Amino acid sequence: MTLEEGLELIENYKKGLQKFMDLLPEQSVQLGPEMIKTLSMNSKNEIKNLEAIEKALKRQSKYESGLSE
């Protein structure tokens, strides 16, 4: 897998999580407010983790391209 493919995969996963979070309020009757809150917090944390991975991958790529110059 290339860096670009990995970053695209991460971006698609983040979009899926965001869509999931957008739809959570509609499920509040079935799931209850505590479950909605928990799922929202978990999804936000997952997005933050993915953003950190993205940053690290981009930073590593810049570092490696600097070495090859």
Contacts in CASP RR format, 6 or more apart in sequence:
PFRMAT RR
TARGET T0000
AUTHOR 0000-0000-0000
METHOD contacts of the structure
MODEL  1
MTLEEGLELIENYKKGLQKFMDLLPEQSVQLGPEMIKTLSMNSKNEIKNL
EAIEKALKRQSKYESGLSE
1 9 0 8 1.000
3 57 0 8 1.000
3 61 0 8 1.000
6 57 0 8 1.000
7 54 0 8 1.000
7 57 0 8 1.000
7 58 0 8 1.000
10 50 0 8 1.000
10 53 0 8 1.000
10 54 0 8 1.000
11 54 0 8 1.000
13 50 0 8 1.000
14 47 0 8 1.000
14 50 0 8 1.000
14 51 0 8 1.000
17 43 0 8 1.000
17 46 0 8 1.000
17 47 0 8 1.000
17 50 0 8 1.000
18 43 0 8 1.000
18 47 0 8 1.000
20 39 0 8 1.000
20 43 0 8 1.000
21 39 0 8 1.000
21 40 0 8 1.000
21 43 0 8 1.000
21 44 0 8 1.000
24 31 0 8 1.000
24 36 0 8 1.000
24 39 0 8 1.000
24 40 0 8 1.000
24 43 0 8 1.000
25 36 0 8 1.000
27 36 0 8 1.000
28 36 0 8 1.000
31 39 0 8 1.000
END
